[in-house]
Amino acid sequence: MFRKWSIPWLLLPLLAGCRSLPVVNPVFLGEAWGSGYSVTVAGSVPRRESRTLARCIDGELETIASELSLWNPDSELSRFNAWKSTNRFPLTPSLAATFRAALEISRETDGTFDPTIGPLMALWGFGPHGGDFAPPGEDAIADFLPRVGWRQISLFSNSVFKATPRIEMDLNAVADGIAADRISALLRAAGCPNHLVEVGGEVVAAGSGPGGVPWRIGIENPDPRSLPGDSIQGIVRLSDRALATSGNYRKERRGPDGQMYTHILDPRLGKPVQSQVASVSVVADSGIRADALATALFVMGPENGLEWIARHPGVEALFILRQPDGTTLEKPSRGFEAATTYKRVGTFFSAMPPDAPETD
């Protein structure tokens, strides 16, 4: 015979109270366009509000995908790209703001970041349709180059014009940074000023972490043999700043000739960047800016990139370069270590949670 258990009535108020206890330092995890996201809020959040935040975060990501996805033919960006006209194309205010920020960074970086690079990405097999990889010939590249150029986009308030009907926008290079910015804004509006948002590896750190100290974030070791997050190059501390990394160690493709080609293209040449740069990690004041500048500085290379940073206050970066003997060499900008209290932890290191103790 089974014994029937009952809960003493004296415990019922206690159990009801447990359901309403606040969540301390809640963490929200989920999927975002083939990648993942992680959001940590420092402090206590009422349980009901925590569930509401989770729904709002997922809702914001769905909204961003409806604007920016190149895989969805009905997204606002896909409809803009399909608009084969030089007449006015109306934009929602949020996408217009994204266009404006992306084009401003293109101007600042003299086109080393260029959001019109989509046709070239597709030519090299890195677009949404993928397919077998074969490096295109010089004639094919020359045919596609006139279809690329940020100056061929004119933005007026909440509308945009193409100089040529074939011009397109590809914001995949900054989608993660955009998402991190917008989720951070959502959390601030919800009364959560201290939080860490990570989308696809791009991070926005707002306020302070648990214990009132800056957030601790790992910079990945650019080793293609390791899985994402398994090997950390160093640790930075950030507060009210964003961090983004561009690297060629995850999405390289091998051609029939055996040569490896990175997915990071030089928009000016129409070809993948060939250099000793393995990754560039950028600290800036927003996720979209850090994300775009990581790509631009990768294209520039360490010499030109560090010169560019010296002329642009508020931006710092760490270049990690591959050496002929297989080791890596770090080249930080002048203010990088001071801005981040950067600490290198070695060539291989298991990922640490933000509040893990440091070792000397």
C-alpha positions as CSV (number, residue, x, y, z in Angstrom):
1,M,0.0,0.0,0.0
2,F,1.3,3.5,-0.9
3,R,1.3,6.0,1.9
4,K,-0.3,9.3,1.1
5,W,1.8,12.3,2.1
6,S,0.3,15.6,3.0
7,I,1.8,19.0,3.6
8,P,1.1,20.3,7.1
9,W,-1.0,23.4,6.9
10,L,1.5,25.3,9.0
11,L,4.1,25.0,6.2
12,L,1.9,26.3,3.4
13,P,2.7,30.0,4.0
14,L,6.4,29.2,4.1
15,L,6.2,27.4,0.7
16,A,4.2,30.2,-0.8
17,G,6.8,32.6,0.4
18,C,9.6,30.5,-1.3
19,R,7.8,31.0,-4.6
20,S,8.0,34.7,-4.2
21,L,11.6,34.9,-3.0
22,P,13.7,37.2,-5.2
23,V,16.3,35.7,-7.6
24,V,19.9,36.7,-6.7
25,N,22.1,37.5,-9.7
26,P,19.8,35.8,-12.2
27,V,21.3,34.5,-15.4
28,F,19.3,34.2,-18.6
29,L,20.5,31.9,-21.4
30,G,19.1,31.2,-24.9
31,E,19.6,30.9,-28.6
32,A,20.1,33.8,-31.0
33,W,20.3,33.2,-34.8
34,G,22.4,30.1,-34.6
35,S,24.5,31.4,-31.7
36,G,23.8,31.8,-28.1
37,Y,23.3,34.6,-25.5
38,S,24.0,35.0,-21.8
39,V,22.6,37.8,-19.7
40,T,23.6,38.2,-16.0
41,V,21.9,40.8,-13.8
42,A,23.8,41.8,-10.6
43,G,21.5,42.1,-7.5
44,S,18.1,40.7,-6.5
45,V,15.2,40.6,-9.0
46,P,11.7,39.6,-7.9
47,R,10.9,36.2,-9.3
48,R,7.9,37.4,-11.3
49,E,9.9,40.2,-12.8
50,S,12.7,37.8,-13.6
51,R,10.3,35.7,-15.8
52,T,9.1,38.9,-17.5
53,L,12.7,39.9,-18.2
54,A,13.3,36.5,-19.8
55,R,10.4,36.9,-22.1
56,C,11.4,40.5,-23.0
57,I,14.9,39.5,-23.9
58,D,13.7,36.7,-26.3
59,G,11.1,39.2,-27.7
60,E,13.8,41.8,-28.4
61,L,16.0,39.2,-30.2
62,E,13.0,38.2,-32.3
63,T,12.4,41.9,-33.2
64,I,16.1,42.3,-34.2
65,A,15.9,39.2,-36.4
66,S,12.8,40.5,-38.1
67,E,14.8,43.6,-39.0
68,L,18.3,42.3,-39.8
69,S,18.2,38.6,-40.8
70,L,19.4,37.9,-44.3
71,W,18.1,34.3,-44.0
72,N,14.6,35.6,-43.7
73,P,13.3,37.0,-47.0
74,D,10.6,38.9,-45.2
75,S,13.0,40.8,-42.8
76,E,13.2,44.5,-43.3
77,L,16.8,44.3,-44.4
78,S,16.1,41.5,-46.9
79,R,13.3,43.6,-48.4
80,F,15.7,46.6,-48.7
81,N,18.2,44.4,-50.5
82,A,15.5,43.1,-52.9
83,W,14.5,46.8,-53.6
84,K,16.0,47.2,-57.1
85,S,15.3,50.9,-57.3
86,T,17.0,54.2,-56.6
87,N,13.7,55.6,-55.2
88,R,13.2,56.2,-51.5
89,F,12.9,53.1,-49.3
90,P,11.3,53.8,-45.9
91,L,12.9,52.4,-42.7
92,T,11.6,51.8,-39.2
93,P,13.3,54.2,-36.7
94,S,15.4,51.4,-35.2
95,L,16.8,50.1,-38.5
96,A,17.4,53.7,-39.6
97,A,19.5,54.2,-36.4
98,T,21.4,51.0,-37.1
99,F,22.1,52.2,-40.7
100,R,23.2,55.6,-39.4
101,A,25.7,54.1,-36.9
102,A,27.1,51.6,-39.4
103,L,27.6,54.2,-42.1
104,E,29.3,56.6,-39.6
105,I,31.8,53.9,-38.6
106,S,32.4,53.2,-42.3
107,R,33.2,56.9,-42.8
108,E,35.5,56.9,-39.7
109,T,37.4,53.8,-40.8
110,D,37.7,54.9,-44.5
111,G,35.7,51.8,-45.6
112,T,37.7,49.1,-43.8
113,F,34.3,48.4,-42.2
114,D,31.7,48.4,-45.0
115,P,28.1,47.2,-44.5
116,T,27.5,46.9,-48.2
117,I,30.0,44.0,-48.5
118,G,27.2,41.3,-48.8
119,P,27.6,40.6,-52.5
120,L,31.3,39.9,-52.0
121,M,30.6,37.7,-49.0
122,A,28.2,35.7,-51.2
123,L,30.8,35.5,-54.0
124,W,33.3,34.0,-51.6
125,G,30.8,31.5,-50.2
126,F,30.3,33.2,-46.8
127,G,26.8,34.5,-47.4
128,P,23.5,33.1,-46.2
129,H,23.3,30.5,-49.0
130,G,26.8,29.0,-48.4
131,G,27.6,26.2,-50.9
132,D,30.8,24.6,-52.0
133,F,33.8,26.8,-51.6
134,A,36.0,27.8,-54.5
135,P,38.0,31.1,-54.6
136,P,36.6,33.4,-57.3
137,G,38.8,34.6,-60.1
138,E,40.1,38.1,-60.5
139,D,37.5,38.9,-63.2
140,A,34.6,37.8,-60.9
141,I,35.9,40.0,-58.1
142,A,36.3,43.0,-60.5
143,D,32.7,42.5,-61.6
144,F,31.4,42.5,-58.0
145,L,33.5,45.4,-56.6
146,P,31.2,48.1,-58.1
147,R,28.4,46.6,-56.1
148,V,30.2,47.4,-52.9
149,G,30.7,50.8,-51.3
150,W,29.2,52.5,-48.3
151,R,29.2,55.9,-50.1
152,Q,26.5,54.5,-52.4
153,I,24.0,54.6,-49.5
154,S,22.3,57.9,-48.6
155,L,20.3,58.1,-45.4
156,F,17.7,60.8,-44.7
157,S,15.8,60.7,-41.5
158,N,13.9,57.4,-41.7
159,S,14.4,56.7,-45.4
160,V,17.3,55.5,-47.5
161,F,18.3,55.8,-51.1
162,K,20.6,53.6,-53.2
163,A,23.0,55.1,-55.7
164,T,22.6,52.0,-57.8
165,P,19.8,49.4,-57.6
166,R,22.1,46.5,-57.0
167,I,23.6,47.9,-53.7
168,E,22.8,45.8,-50.6
169,M,23.4,46.0,-46.9
170,D,24.8,43.2,-44.8
171,L,24.8,43.8,-41.0
172,N,25.8,40.3,-39.9
173,A,29.2,41.7,-38.8
174,V,27.5,43.9,-36.2
175,A,24.3,42.0,-35.4
176,D,25.6,40.6,-32.1
177,G,26.8,44.0,-31.0
178,I,23.5,45.6,-31.9
179,A,21.6,42.9,-29.9
180,A,23.9,43.4,-26.9
181,D,23.2,47.1,-27.0
182,R,19.5,46.7,-27.2
183,I,19.2,44.1,-24.5
184,S,21.3,46.4,-22.3
185,A,19.0,49.3,-23.0
186,L,16.0,47.0,-22.2
187,L,17.5,46.1,-18.8
188,R,18.3,49.7,-17.9
189,A,14.7,50.6,-18.7
190,A,13.5,47.8,-16.4
191,G,15.5,49.2,-13.5
192,C,18.5,46.8,-13.8
193,P,21.5,49.1,-14.2
194,N,24.1,46.5,-13.3
195,H,24.3,43.7,-15.9
196,L,26.5,41.8,-18.4
197,V,25.1,41.0,-21.8
198,E,26.9,38.6,-24.2
199,V,25.5,37.7,-27.6
200,G,27.6,35.5,-29.9
201,G,30.7,36.5,-28.0
202,E,30.2,40.2,-28.1
203,V,29.7,41.8,-24.7
204,V,28.2,44.9,-23.1
205,A,29.2,45.4,-19.4
206,A,26.9,47.9,-17.6
207,G,27.6,49.1,-14.1
208,S,29.3,46.6,-11.7
209,G,29.1,42.9,-11.2
210,P,28.2,41.0,-8.0
211,G,30.1,42.5,-5.1
212,G,30.2,46.0,-6.7
213,V,33.4,45.3,-8.7
214,P,33.8,45.7,-12.5
215,W,32.7,42.7,-14.6
216,R,35.5,40.2,-15.5
217,I,35.5,39.0,-19.1
218,G,37.7,36.5,-20.9
219,I,39.3,37.1,-24.2
220,E,39.5,33.9,-26.1
221,N,42.8,32.3,-27.1
222,P,42.7,32.3,-31.0
223,D,43.4,28.6,-31.3
224,P,41.3,26.8,-34.0
225,R,41.8,23.5,-32.2
226,S,39.9,24.6,-29.1
227,L,36.1,24.9,-28.7
228,P,34.6,28.3,-28.0
229,G,35.2,29.3,-24.4
230,D,37.6,26.4,-23.7
231,S,40.8,28.5,-23.9
232,I,41.3,32.0,-22.6
233,Q,44.1,34.3,-23.5
234,G,43.5,36.9,-20.8
235,I,41.0,38.6,-18.6
236,V,39.7,42.2,-18.7
237,R,37.6,44.2,-16.3
238,L,34.9,46.5,-17.7
239,S,32.2,48.8,-16.5
240,D,29.9,50.7,-18.8
241,R,31.9,49.5,-21.8
242,A,31.6,47.0,-24.7
243,L,34.0,44.4,-25.9
244,A,34.0,42.6,-29.3
245,T,36.5,40.3,-31.0
246,S,37.1,39.5,-34.6
247,G,39.2,36.5,-35.5
248,N,40.0,34.2,-38.4
249,Y,40.3,31.0,-36.3
250,R,36.7,29.8,-36.4
251,K,35.3,30.4,-39.9
252,E,38.2,29.8,-42.3
253,R,37.6,27.7,-45.4
254,R,40.1,25.7,-47.3
255,G,40.3,26.1,-51.1
256,P,41.1,23.4,-53.7
257,D,44.7,24.7,-53.6
258,G,44.9,23.9,-49.9
259,Q,45.1,27.6,-48.9
260,M,43.0,28.8,-46.0
261,Y,40.7,31.8,-46.5
262,T,39.2,33.9,-43.7
263,H,35.6,35.1,-43.7
264,I,36.9,38.6,-43.0
265,L,37.2,40.4,-46.3
266,D,39.0,43.6,-47.2
267,P,36.1,45.6,-48.9
268,R,38.6,47.7,-50.8
269,L,40.2,44.7,-52.5
270,G,37.3,42.2,-52.5
271,K,39.4,39.5,-51.0
272,P,39.9,37.8,-47.6
273,V,42.5,39.4,-45.4
274,Q,45.9,37.7,-45.5
275,S,48.0,38.7,-42.5
276,Q,49.5,37.4,-39.3
277,V,46.6,38.8,-37.3
278,A,44.7,36.0,-35.5
279,S,42.2,38.2,-33.6
280,V,41.5,41.8,-32.6
281,S,39.6,42.6,-29.4
282,V,38.2,46.1,-29.1
283,V,36.8,48.0,-26.2
284,A,34.4,50.9,-27.1
285,D,31.4,52.7,-25.7
286,S,28.8,50.5,-27.4
287,G,28.4,47.0,-28.7
288,I,27.8,48.0,-32.4
289,R,30.9,50.3,-32.3
290,A,33.1,47.7,-30.7
291,D,31.8,45.0,-33.1
292,A,32.3,47.1,-36.3
293,L,35.7,48.4,-35.2
294,A,36.9,44.9,-34.5
295,T,36.3,44.0,-38.1
296,A,37.8,47.3,-39.4
297,L,41.0,47.0,-37.3
298,F,41.4,43.4,-38.4
299,V,41.4,44.6,-42.0
300,M,43.8,47.5,-41.2
301,G,46.3,45.3,-39.4
302,P,48.3,46.1,-36.3
303,E,50.4,49.0,-37.6
304,N,47.7,51.0,-39.3
305,G,45.2,49.9,-36.7
306,L,47.2,51.1,-33.7
307,E,47.8,54.4,-35.5
308,W,44.0,54.8,-36.1
309,I,43.3,54.1,-32.4
310,A,45.8,56.7,-31.3
311,R,43.7,59.3,-33.2
312,H,40.4,58.2,-31.8
313,P,40.0,58.6,-28.0
314,G,37.6,56.1,-26.3
315,V,38.7,53.1,-28.3
316,E,41.3,50.5,-27.2
317,A,42.3,47.2,-28.7
318,L,44.4,44.1,-28.3
319,F,45.9,42.5,-31.5
320,I,47.0,38.9,-31.2
321,L,49.4,37.9,-33.9
322,R,50.5,34.5,-35.0
323,Q,54.2,33.9,-35.0
324,P,56.1,31.5,-37.4
325,D,57.0,29.2,-34.5
326,G,53.3,28.7,-33.7
327,T,53.2,31.0,-30.6
328,T,51.2,34.2,-30.4
329,L,52.3,37.8,-29.8
330,E,50.1,40.4,-28.1
331,K,50.1,44.0,-29.4
332,P,47.9,46.2,-27.3
333,S,47.0,49.8,-27.9
334,R,48.7,52.3,-25.6
335,G,45.7,52.6,-23.3
336,F,44.4,49.1,-23.4
337,E,45.9,47.7,-20.2
338,A,45.0,50.8,-18.2
339,A,41.4,50.8,-19.5
340,T,40.8,47.1,-18.8
341,T,43.4,46.1,-16.1
342,Y,44.2,43.3,-18.6
343,K,45.8,40.2,-17.2
344,R,47.2,37.5,-19.5
345,V,46.5,34.0,-18.1
346,G,48.4,31.9,-20.4
347,T,48.2,30.1,-23.7
348,F,45.6,27.6,-22.5
349,F,43.2,28.2,-19.7
350,S,39.8,26.9,-18.6
351,A,37.1,29.6,-18.8
352,M,36.3,31.2,-15.4
353,P,33.0,32.6,-14.3
354,P,33.0,36.3,-13.7
355,D,33.3,36.0,-9.9
356,A,36.0,33.3,-9.8
357,P,39.1,34.1,-7.8
358,E,42.2,35.2,-9.7
359,T,45.6,33.5,-9.3
360,D,49.0,35.1,-9.7
